């Protein structure tokens, strides 16, 4: 079974347990803390993936880092996963937990890339349009790419709306080459 499948099943179990115990929001915050810690300290991910390091040592490291910061349920979950010899999927499980949480709560992630920085009003307008289209909460990330020349590219989930001048120029170039 692939790491993604295992992580998805563990995340589903954790999200179901957290919902059952009415601690979904605190668990989400704790998972975000775990993911942020792993991003900042790639050594932690390396330790969790290393088969040479003993399971007890991995459990002790997690307990030492997060013992007083995370919900006891999450610490127990981490210990169970480590004892099963699956510590390498903890990071992927955390990411999958956030994905499943977003689906459950109808949270949509969107990215807008523009040639120059967008004003707060522009960002608010785009956020509102995405919110109306998806009928969910929107987490919008704004990026700048001067290669676009003008316009913007909006990515919402697996959909992309490209109004950039560079893509229009590329289309014209292909049409001229074709004709």
N, C-alpha and C positions, 0 to 999 in steps of 0.2 A: 504494500500500500504506500502511495506517495506521501511525502511530507505534508503537502497541501491538504490531502484528504484527511490525514490524521489530525492536523491542526484544525481543520474545519469541524471535525467531530468533537474534539476537545472544547473548541470555542462554543459550539452549540450546547454541549453539556453544561459549561460554565454559565452561559447566558440564561439557560433554563433554570439552573439552580439559583442564580442571583435574582431572577424574576420571581421565583417561588418564595424566596426569603425576603422579598421586597427591599433588596439592597442593590438594585441594578445600577443606579446612578453612582453610589460610592464605589462599586466594583469597577465601573467604567473609568472613573478618575484614577483608581489604583492601577488599572491596566495601562492607562496612559502614562502614569509615572514609571512603571516598569519599562514600557517601550522607550520613553525618553531617556531613561538611564542606560538602556542597551544601545541607543543611538550615540549617546555621548561617550560611552565606554565600550568600544568594540571588544575589549578584552573579556568582558562579561559574556558576550555571545560566543567568543572563542572557547571560554571555559565550559560553557554549557554544551557546546558541540564536540568537545574533546573527549574521545572514548577512553583515554588513558587515565583521566582524573576520576577518582572513585565517586560513586553515587552519594556516599555520606558527605564527602568534601563539598560536592556541588550543593547539596541540601544545606549544609552549614554556611556556605557562602551566601546563598539566597536568604537564609534566615538572618545572617549578620547584616546584610545590606538592607533588607526590607522588614525585619522582624517587628520593629516598632512603628513602621510607616504604613503597612498594608493591612487590610481586613484579614482577620484570622482565617476566613473561608478561602481566600486567595492563597495564603501561605500553605494551607493544607492541600489545596489543589496543586500548587507547585511541588510540594513534597511527594504527592502521589505520582505525578508525572515523572519526577526524577527517579523515584523508586522503581517505576516501570521501565526505566532505561530509555526514556523518551525526552530527556532534557533538551535535546537539539531542536525540538519543535516548539519550545516555549515562546520564542520570539514570534514565530509564524502564527502560533495560537493567539497571541495578543493582538497581532494585526488583524487576524480573521475575526476575533471578538469585536473589534471596533467596526469592521465591515458589517457584521451581522447586526450589531447595535444600530448602526446607521440605517440599515434596511428596516429593522423593527420600528424605529422612531421616525422613518421617512425623512432622513437627513440626506441631502444631496450635496456632493462636492463638485464645485465648478472652478475652472481656471480661465481667466481672461488674460490674453497676451496682447499687448498693444505696442505701437512704435514709440510712443512716449508715455510718461506716467499719466494715469487717469486721475481726474479730480474726484474728490469724495462724492460729489453729486452724480458723476458718471457711474462710479462703482455702485452707488445706491440704486440707480436706475436699472443697471444690469442685474443686480441682485433681486430686485423686485420683479423683473421680467422672468427670471429663472424660477423664482418662487411661484409666480402665477402659472407658469407652464408645467411645473412639476407638482404643484400643490403640496410642497413640503418645505422644511427648513433648509436654508442654503448656507453652505460654507464656501465663500468665494475667495479665491486667491488671485491677486493681480500680479502680473509679471510684465517686464519691459523687454522687447527685442527690437532694436533699431533696424534690423534687416527687413522688417515688415514694410518699411517706408511710410505707410499710413494704414488706417483701419485697425481691425483687431481680429483675433481668433478666440472664439469662446468654445471651451470644451465642457460638456455636461455629461458625466458618466462616459458612455462610449460614443456619444454624438459630438460632432465638431461643426461649428459654423465659422466659415472663413470669409471675412470681408476685407482681407488685407490687400493692399495695392500690389505687393510682391506676387501673390498668387494670381491676381488678375493679369499682371504683366506676363507671368509664366504661361498662362493659358493663351494669351495673344501670341506669344512667341511660338508655342506649339502649333497653333492654327496657321501661322504664316509658314512654318516649316512644312506643315502637312500639305498646304496648297502650293 
